[in-house]
Amino acid sequence: MRFATQFVLTVTLLLCSLGSVASELAVLHNGFSIRHQRREVVGSVTRLYLGADKDGYVAVPTNEIDHFEPDLSIQPAAQNPPELSGVITTASDRYHLDPDLVNSVIHAESGFNARAVSPKGAQGLMQLMPKTASKLGVSDAFDPAANVNGGTRYLRALLEQYNFDLIKALAAYNAGPQRVEQYHGVPPYYETQAYISRIVRDFNGKKLAEKRSKAVSKTAGRKTNKASADDSLKRTALVQPNQQAAR
């Protein structure tokens, strides 16, 4: 059975108007980086907003931020290229995962940029580290099919390892299983928390859109059926006089 899950991660909402800046990375002193759309300093912390207005943010002590730099790994309005759909569907079916989940992970990891390379050396669509890619049998991490197959296989293995606790699996995908074991759950890394929040929001958005689409289709179907029934009654009403006249 294909793995699919609904989940919600509570994030603080933006309640005031803010100016926007280009997508960038906040590089922390510990080496982690947090991708965000805009930022705001509030007292001793800097709020890193993960998306559009009213989306969640991560509050990071300003003194823990080393510097900011442009986010060159993705395009601001990243979309899933049509040619990747088949690759993602094939890998999702093979490892029994929801393709929307795989899409959301790719969106967070690379923004669908098959040539993306992180500051730490992670490569390709699902940002595989060379050592991980080698263990997964991925010889070319920049090959979309090989990368997505390897990344999806790895995500499935993490889900099984954590008894299908998706939050822990995502934390392990980002920070490594050893950190999840060390902290008995999501490690206290701002970058990891932002990463999980980004995927949660994107995945839930896909599922809500799918639900609305089905509801609209169902409503349209009822209207069509009613229109057909009404039309049938009209045709019957038109036919009956001729039938009666022929008797």
MIKEVEX-818321 format. One record per residue (C-alpha): y, z, x. Coordinates in nm, 3 decimals. Each point is the difference from the previous one (the first is absolute). Last residue first. Layout:
// MIKEVEX-818321
<node><yy>Y</yy><zz>Z</zz><xx>X</xx></node>
...
//
This chain:
// MIKEVEX-818321
<node><yy>0.465</yy><zz>-3.013</zz><xx>-5.207</xx></node>
<node><yy>0.224</yy><zz>-0.221</zz><xx>0.212</xx></node>
<node><yy>0.321</yy><zz>0.158</zz><xx>-0.129</xx></node>
<node><yy>-0.130</yy><zz>0.344</zz><xx>0.103</xx></node>
<node><yy>-0.067</yy><zz>-0.121</zz><xx>0.351</xx></node>
<node><yy>0.340</yy><zz>-0.164</zz><xx>0.020</xx></node>
<node><yy>0.167</yy><zz>0.321</zz><xx>-0.120</xx></node>
<node><yy>-0.202</yy><zz>0.206</zz><xx>0.252</xx></node>
<node><yy>0.097</yy><zz>-0.196</zz><xx>0.311</xx></node>
<node><yy>0.362</yy><zz>0.109</zz><xx>0.023</xx></node>
<node><yy>-0.077</yy><zz>0.366</zz><xx>-0.057</xx></node>
<node><yy>-0.281</yy><zz>-0.022</zz><xx>0.253</xx></node>
<node><yy>0.237</yy><zz>-0.153</zz><xx>0.255</xx></node>
<node><yy>0.252</yy><zz>0.275</zz><xx>-0.061</xx></node>
<node><yy>-0.270</yy><zz>0.265</zz><xx>0.033</xx></node>
<node><yy>-0.112</yy><zz>-0.151</zz><xx>0.329</xx></node>
<node><yy>0.357</yy><zz>-0.001</zz><xx>0.127</xx></node>
<node><yy>0.031</yy><zz>0.368</zz><xx>-0.083</xx></node>
<node><yy>-0.327</yy><zz>0.072</zz><xx>0.181</xx></node>
<node><yy>0.110</yy><zz>-0.202</zz><xx>0.301</xx></node>
<node><yy>0.337</yy><zz>0.179</zz><xx>0.007</xx></node>
<node><yy>-0.178</yy><zz>0.335</zz><xx>-0.021</xx></node>
<node><yy>-0.232</yy><zz>-0.097</zz><xx>0.284</xx></node>
<node><yy>0.294</yy><zz>-0.118</zz><xx>0.209</xx></node>
<node><yy>0.193</yy><zz>0.321</zz><xx>-0.069</xx></node>
<node><yy>-0.303</yy><zz>0.209</zz><xx>0.094</xx></node>
<node><yy>-0.044</yy><zz>-0.200</zz><xx>0.320</xx></node>
<node><yy>0.366</yy><zz>0.040</zz><xx>0.090</xx></node>
<node><yy>-0.039</yy><zz>0.376</zz><xx>-0.037</xx></node>
<node><yy>-0.309</yy><zz>-0.004</zz><xx>0.220</xx></node>
<node><yy>0.171</yy><zz>-0.217</zz><xx>0.258</xx></node>
<node><yy>0.302</yy><zz>0.233</zz><xx>0.006</xx></node>
<node><yy>-0.226</yy><zz>0.305</zz><xx>0.041</xx></node>
<node><yy>-0.195</yy><zz>-0.174</zz><xx>0.276</xx></node>
<node><yy>0.322</yy><zz>-0.083</zz><xx>0.182</xx></node>
<node><yy>0.126</yy><zz>0.356</zz><xx>-0.039</xx></node>
<node><yy>-0.320</yy><zz>0.137</zz><xx>0.151</xx></node>
<node><yy>0.014</yy><zz>-0.246</zz><xx>0.289</xx></node>
<node><yy>0.363</yy><zz>0.094</zz><xx>0.069</xx></node>
<node><yy>-0.097</yy><zz>0.368</zz><xx>-0.004</xx></node>
<node><yy>-0.288</yy><zz>-0.070</zz><xx>0.237</xx></node>
<node><yy>0.218</yy><zz>-0.193</zz><xx>0.243</xx></node>
<node><yy>0.267</yy><zz>0.270</zz><xx>-0.003</xx></node>
<node><yy>-0.267</yy><zz>0.264</zz><xx>0.063</xx></node>
<node><yy>-0.108</yy><zz>-0.192</zz><xx>0.309</xx></node>
<node><yy>0.354</yy><zz>-0.039</zz><xx>0.135</xx></node>
<node><yy>0.101</yy><zz>0.361</zz><xx>-0.063</xx></node>
<node><yy>-0.319</yy><zz>0.141</zz><xx>0.146</xx></node>
<node><yy>0.020</yy><zz>-0.231</zz><xx>0.301</xx></node>
<node><yy>0.358</yy><zz>0.103</zz><xx>0.083</xx></node>
<node><yy>-0.074</yy><zz>0.369</zz><xx>-0.054</xx></node>
<node><yy>-0.297</yy><zz>-0.016</zz><xx>0.236</xx></node>
<node><yy>0.211</yy><zz>-0.160</zz><xx>0.273</xx></node>
<node><yy>0.288</yy><zz>0.244</zz><xx>-0.053</xx></node>
<node><yy>-0.239</yy><zz>0.293</zz><xx>0.039</xx></node>
<node><yy>-0.149</yy><zz>-0.155</zz><xx>0.312</xx></node>
<node><yy>0.341</yy><zz>-0.060</zz><xx>0.159</xx></node>
<node><yy>0.121</yy><zz>0.348</zz><xx>-0.089</xx></node>
<node><yy>-0.298</yy><zz>0.153</zz><xx>0.176</xx></node>
<node><yy>-0.136</yy><zz>0.324</zz><xx>-0.140</xx></node>
<node><yy>-0.361</yy><zz>-0.123</zz><xx>0.002</xx></node>
<node><yy>-0.155</yy><zz>-0.088</zz><xx>-0.337</xx></node>
<node><yy>-0.317</yy><zz>0.203</zz><xx>-0.038</xx></node>
<node><yy>-0.188</yy><zz>0.268</zz><xx>0.191</xx></node>
<node><yy>0.272</yy><zz>0.000</zz><xx>0.269</xx></node>
<node><yy>-0.230</yy><zz>-0.071</zz><xx>0.295</xx></node>
<node><yy>-0.244</yy><zz>-0.203</zz><xx>-0.207</xx></node>
<node><yy>0.280</yy><zz>-0.223</zz><xx>-0.127</xx></node>
<node><yy>0.129</yy><zz>-0.031</zz><xx>0.356</xx></node>
<node><yy>-0.342</yy><zz>-0.101</zz><xx>0.135</xx></node>
<node><yy>-0.035</yy><zz>-0.261</zz><xx>-0.274</xx></node>
<node><yy>0.299</yy><zz>-0.197</zz><xx>0.137</xx></node>
<node><yy>0.369</yy><zz>0.007</zz><xx>-0.090</xx></node>
<node><yy>0.030</yy><zz>-0.306</zz><xx>-0.224</xx></node>
<node><yy>-0.354</yy><zz>-0.076</zz><xx>-0.113</xx></node>
<node><yy>-0.074</yy><zz>0.373</zz><xx>-0.002</xx></node>
<node><yy>0.293</yy><zz>0.069</zz><xx>-0.232</xx></node>
<node><yy>-0.112</yy><zz>-0.286</zz><xx>-0.223</xx></node>
<node><yy>-0.351</yy><zz>0.144</zz><xx>-0.018</xx></node>
<node><yy>0.137</yy><zz>0.347</zz><xx>-0.072</xx></node>
<node><yy>0.208</yy><zz>-0.133</zz><xx>-0.288</xx></node>
<node><yy>-0.290</yy><zz>-0.210</zz><xx>-0.131</xx></node>
<node><yy>-0.245</yy><zz>0.288</zz><xx>-0.030</xx></node>
<node><yy>-0.308</yy><zz>-0.219</zz><xx>-0.036</xx></node>
<node><yy>-0.237</yy><zz>0.262</zz><xx>0.145</xx></node>
<node><yy>0.207</yy><zz>0.021</zz><xx>0.318</xx></node>
<node><yy>-0.242</yy><zz>-0.194</zz><xx>0.220</xx></node>
<node><yy>-0.071</yy><zz>-0.248</zz><xx>-0.280</xx></node>
<node><yy>0.371</yy><zz>-0.076</zz><xx>-0.032</xx></node>
<node><yy>0.029</yy><zz>-0.029</zz><xx>0.377</xx></node>
<node><yy>-0.286</yy><zz>-0.253</zz><xx>0.012</xx></node>
<node><yy>0.165</yy><zz>-0.203</zz><xx>-0.278</xx></node>
<node><yy>0.328</yy><zz>-0.005</zz><xx>0.193</xx></node>
<node><yy>-0.182</yy><zz>-0.120</zz><xx>0.313</xx></node>
<node><yy>-0.173</yy><zz>-0.282</zz><xx>-0.188</xx></node>
<node><yy>0.332</yy><zz>-0.099</zz><xx>-0.153</xx></node>
<node><yy>0.163</yy><zz>-0.007</zz><xx>0.344</xx></node>
<node><yy>-0.280</yy><zz>-0.206</zz><xx>0.152</xx></node>
<node><yy>-0.009</yy><zz>-0.255</zz><xx>-0.283</xx></node>
<node><yy>0.379</yy><zz>-0.016</zz><xx>-0.008</xx></node>
<node><yy>0.019</yy><zz>-0.059</zz><xx>0.376</xx></node>
<node><yy>-0.278</yy><zz>-0.258</zz><xx>0.012</xx></node>
<node><yy>0.143</yy><zz>-0.200</zz><xx>-0.292</xx></node>
<node><yy>0.359</yy><zz>0.019</zz><xx>0.128</xx></node>
<node><yy>-0.078</yy><zz>-0.094</zz><xx>0.363</xx></node>
<node><yy>0.254</yy><zz>0.200</zz><xx>0.200</xx></node>
<node><yy>-0.254</yy><zz>0.273</zz><xx>0.075</xx></node>
<node><yy>-0.215</yy><zz>-0.250</zz><xx>0.188</xx></node>
<node><yy>-0.334</yy><zz>0.145</zz><xx>0.115</xx></node>
<node><yy>-0.049</yy><zz>0.221</zz><xx>-0.306</xx></node>
<node><yy>-0.345</yy><zz>0.160</zz><xx>0.041</xx></node>
<node><yy>0.099</yy><zz>0.322</zz><xx>-0.173</xx></node>
<node><yy>-0.031</yy><zz>0.199</zz><xx>0.321</xx></node>
<node><yy>0.220</yy><zz>-0.258</zz><xx>0.176</xx></node>
<node><yy>0.262</yy><zz>0.019</zz><xx>-0.273</xx></node>
<node><yy>0.009</yy><zz>0.377</zz><xx>0.033</xx></node>
<node><yy>0.057</yy><zz>-0.021</zz><xx>0.376</xx></node>
<node><yy>0.266</yy><zz>-0.272</zz><xx>-0.041</xx></node>
<node><yy>0.188</yy><zz>0.200</zz><xx>-0.267</xx></node>
<node><yy>-0.017</yy><zz>-0.174</zz><xx>-0.335</xx></node>
<node><yy>0.326</yy><zz>-0.057</zz><xx>-0.185</xx></node>
<node><yy>-0.138</yy><zz>-0.116</zz><xx>-0.336</xx></node>
<node><yy>0.177</yy><zz>-0.337</zz><xx>0.016</xx></node>
<node><yy>-0.005</yy><zz>-0.037</zz><xx>0.377</xx></node>
<node><yy>0.012</yy><zz>0.233</zz><xx>0.295</xx></node>
<node><yy>0.049</yy><zz>0.364</zz><xx>0.092</xx></node>
<node><yy>0.156</yy><zz>0.026</zz><xx>0.347</xx></node>
<node><yy>0.185</yy><zz>0.330</zz><xx>-0.019</xx></node>
<node><yy>0.339</yy><zz>-0.165</zz><xx>-0.062</xx></node>
<node><yy>-0.168</yy><zz>-0.194</zz><xx>-0.285</xx></node>
<node><yy>-0.101</yy><zz>-0.366</zz><xx>0.021</xx></node>
<node><yy>0.035</yy><zz>-0.233</zz><xx>-0.300</xx></node>
<node><yy>-0.142</yy><zz>-0.352</zz><xx>0.035</xx></node>
<node><yy>-0.174</yy><zz>-0.011</zz><xx>-0.341</xx></node>
<node><yy>0.321</yy><zz>0.116</zz><xx>-0.173</xx></node>
<node><yy>-0.105</yy><zz>0.103</zz><xx>-0.350</xx></node>
<node><yy>0.256</yy><zz>0.287</zz><xx>-0.002</xx></node>
<node><yy>-0.184</yy><zz>0.141</zz><xx>0.301</xx></node>
<node><yy>-0.150</yy><zz>0.339</zz><xx>-0.078</xx></node>
<node><yy>0.160</yy><zz>0.090</zz><xx>-0.334</xx></node>
<node><yy>-0.059</yy><zz>-0.342</zz><xx>-0.156</xx></node>
<node><yy>-0.350</yy><zz>-0.015</zz><xx>0.150</xx></node>
<node><yy>-0.083</yy><zz>0.339</zz><xx>-0.153</xx></node>
<node><yy>0.139</yy><zz>-0.109</zz><xx>-0.338</xx></node>
<node><yy>-0.202</yy><zz>-0.322</zz><xx>0.003</xx></node>
<node><yy>-0.318</yy><zz>0.194</zz><xx>0.086</xx></node>
<node><yy>0.068</yy><zz>0.230</zz><xx>-0.294</xx></node>
<node><yy>0.066</yy><zz>-0.294</zz><xx>-0.233</xx></node>
<node><yy>-0.328</yy><zz>-0.154</zz><xx>0.120</xx></node>
<node><yy>-0.186</yy><zz>0.304</zz><xx>-0.141</xx></node>
<node><yy>-0.279</yy><zz>0.078</zz><xx>0.244</xx></node>
<node><yy>-0.369</yy><zz>-0.086</zz><xx>-0.008</xx></node>
<node><yy>-0.039</yy><zz>-0.086</zz><xx>0.370</xx></node>
<node><yy>-0.096</yy><zz>-0.365</zz><xx>-0.047</xx></node>
<node><yy>0.209</yy><zz>-0.038</zz><xx>-0.315</xx></node>
<node><yy>0.311</yy><zz>0.127</zz><xx>0.176</xx></node>
<node><yy>-0.063</yy><zz>-0.227</zz><xx>0.301</xx></node>
<node><yy>-0.035</yy><zz>-0.309</zz><xx>-0.219</xx></node>
<node><yy>0.298</yy><zz>0.090</zz><xx>-0.219</xx></node>
<node><yy>0.220</yy><zz>0.061</zz><xx>0.303</xx></node>
<node><yy>-0.090</yy><zz>-0.333</zz><xx>0.162</xx></node>
<node><yy>0.039</yy><zz>-0.185</zz><xx>-0.330</xx></node>
<node><yy>0.344</yy><zz>0.148</zz><xx>-0.056</xx></node>
<node><yy>0.114</yy><zz>-0.070</zz><xx>0.355</xx></node>
<node><yy>0.075</yy><zz>-0.369</zz><xx>-0.065</xx></node>
<node><yy>0.240</yy><zz>0.094</zz><xx>-0.279</xx></node>
<node><yy>0.225</yy><zz>0.193</zz><xx>0.242</xx></node>
<node><yy>0.030</yy><zz>0.366</zz><xx>-0.108</xx></node>
<node><yy>0.371</yy><zz>0.067</zz><xx>-0.013</xx></node>
<node><yy>0.234</yy><zz>0.178</zz><xx>0.235</xx></node>
<node><yy>0.357</yy><zz>0.043</zz><xx>-0.119</xx></node>
<node><yy>0.144</yy><zz>0.174</zz><xx>0.306</xx></node>
<node><yy>-0.207</yy><zz>-0.214</zz><xx>0.244</xx></node>
<node><yy>-0.236</yy><zz>0.196</zz><xx>0.219</xx></node>
<node><yy>-0.069</yy><zz>0.099</zz><xx>0.361</xx></node>
<node><yy>0.358</yy><zz>-0.020</zz><xx>0.129</xx></node>
<node><yy>0.117</yy><zz>0.330</zz><xx>-0.141</xx></node>
<node><yy>0.333</yy><zz>0.044</zz><xx>0.175</xx></node>
<node><yy>0.034</yy><zz>0.319</zz><xx>0.207</xx></node>
<node><yy>0.099</yy><zz>0.360</zz><xx>-0.062</xx></node>
<node><yy>-0.004</yy><zz>0.277</zz><xx>0.259</xx></node>
<node><yy>-0.158</yy><zz>0.326</zz><xx>0.114</xx></node>
<node><yy>-0.033</yy><zz>0.165</zz><xx>-0.340</xx></node>
<node><yy>-0.120</yy><zz>0.362</zz><xx>0.017</xx></node>
<node><yy>0.357</yy><zz>0.133</zz><xx>0.011</xx></node>
<node><yy>0.066</yy><zz>-0.158</zz><xx>-0.340</xx></node>
<node><yy>-0.265</yy><zz>0.211</zz><xx>-0.168</xx></node>
<node><yy>-0.189</yy><zz>-0.255</zz><xx>-0.213</xx></node>
<node><yy>0.018</yy><zz>-0.024</zz><xx>-0.379</xx></node>
<node><yy>-0.231</yy><zz>-0.273</zz><xx>-0.130</xx></node>
<node><yy>0.123</yy><zz>-0.205</zz><xx>-0.293</xx></node>
<node><yy>-0.134</yy><zz>-0.110</zz><xx>-0.334</xx></node>
<node><yy>0.119</yy><zz>-0.289</zz><xx>-0.213</xx></node>
<node><yy>0.297</yy><zz>0.034</zz><xx>-0.236</xx></node>
<node><yy>0.186</yy><zz>-0.287</zz><xx>0.167</xx></node>
<node><yy>-0.220</yy><zz>-0.242</zz><xx>0.193</xx></node>
<node><yy>-0.245</yy><zz>0.093</zz><xx>0.272</xx></node>
<node><yy>-0.106</yy><zz>0.262</zz><xx>0.252</xx></node>
<node><yy>0.319</yy><zz>0.202</zz><xx>0.024</xx></node>
<node><yy>0.025</yy><zz>0.197</zz><xx>0.323</xx></node>
<node><yy>0.195</yy><zz>0.317</zz><xx>-0.067</xx></node>
<node><yy>0.142</yy><zz>0.147</zz><xx>0.319</xx></node>
<node><yy>0.001</yy><zz>0.377</zz><xx>0.030</xx></node>
<node><yy>0.244</yy><zz>0.260</zz><xx>0.133</xx></node>
<node><yy>0.251</yy><zz>-0.037</zz><xx>-0.282</xx></node>
<node><yy>-0.076</yy><zz>-0.316</zz><xx>-0.194</xx></node>
<node><yy>-0.002</yy><zz>-0.311</zz><xx>0.219</xx></node>
<node><yy>-0.086</yy><zz>-0.314</zz><xx>-0.194</xx></node>
<node><yy>-0.239</yy><zz>-0.281</zz><xx>0.075</xx></node>
<node><yy>-0.093</yy><zz>-0.349</zz><xx>-0.117</xx></node>
<node><yy>-0.300</yy><zz>-0.230</zz><xx>-0.041</xx></node>
<node><yy>-0.258</yy><zz>0.202</zz><xx>0.190</xx></node>
<node><yy>-0.278</yy><zz>-0.037</zz><xx>0.257</xx></node>
<node><yy>-0.083</yy><zz>0.329</zz><xx>0.169</xx></node>
<node><yy>-0.094</yy><zz>0.014</zz><xx>0.368</xx></node>
<node><yy>-0.222</yy><zz>0.238</zz><xx>0.190</xx></node>
<node><yy>0.055</yy><zz>0.064</zz><xx>0.371</xx></node>
<node><yy>0.043</yy><zz>0.377</zz><xx>-0.016</xx></node>
<node><yy>0.377</yy><zz>-0.036</zz><xx>0.051</xx></node>
<node><yy>0.022</yy><zz>-0.199</zz><xx>-0.322</xx></node>
<node><yy>0.079</yy><zz>-0.371</zz><xx>-0.037</xx></node>
<node><yy>0.171</yy><zz>-0.078</zz><xx>-0.330</xx></node>
<node><yy>-0.086</yy><zz>-0.361</zz><xx>-0.072</xx></node>
<node><yy>0.217</yy><zz>-0.251</zz><xx>-0.183</xx></node>
<node><yy>0.049</yy><zz>-0.198</zz><xx>-0.320</xx></node>
<node><yy>0.365</yy><zz>-0.096</zz><xx>-0.030</xx></node>
<node><yy>0.251</yy><zz>0.252</zz><xx>-0.128</xx></node>
<node><yy>0.098</yy><zz>0.109</zz><xx>-0.348</xx></node>
<node><yy>0.290</yy><zz>0.206</zz><xx>-0.128</xx></node>
<node><yy>-0.098</yy><zz>0.286</zz><xx>-0.224</xx></node>
<node><yy>0.053</yy><zz>0.104</zz><xx>-0.360</xx></node>
<node><yy>-0.147</yy><zz>0.335</zz><xx>-0.105</xx></node>
<node><yy>-0.325</yy><zz>0.124</zz><xx>-0.151</xx></node>
<node><yy>-0.259</yy><zz>-0.120</zz><xx>0.252</xx></node>
<node><yy>-0.341</yy><zz>0.127</zz><xx>-0.097</xx></node>
<node><yy>-0.217</yy><zz>0.247</zz><xx>0.189</xx></node>
<node><yy>-0.360</yy><zz>-0.111</zz><xx>0.030</xx></node>
<node><yy>-0.307</yy><zz>0.102</zz><xx>-0.197</xx></node>
<node><yy>-0.313</yy><zz>-0.192</zz><xx>0.094</xx></node>
<node><yy>-0.173</yy><zz>-0.153</zz><xx>-0.300</xx></node>
<node><yy>-0.352</yy><zz>-0.134</zz><xx>-0.019</xx></node>
<node><yy>-0.203</yy><zz>-0.257</zz><xx>-0.184</xx></node>
<node><yy>-0.317</yy><zz>-0.114</zz><xx>0.165</xx></node>
<node><yy>-0.212</yy><zz>-0.309</zz><xx>0.044</xx></node>
<node><yy>-0.319</yy><zz>-0.044</zz><xx>0.199</xx></node>
<node><yy>-0.198</yy><zz>-0.304</zz><xx>-0.109</xx></node>
<node><yy>-0.341</yy><zz>0.092</zz><xx>-0.129</xx></node>
//
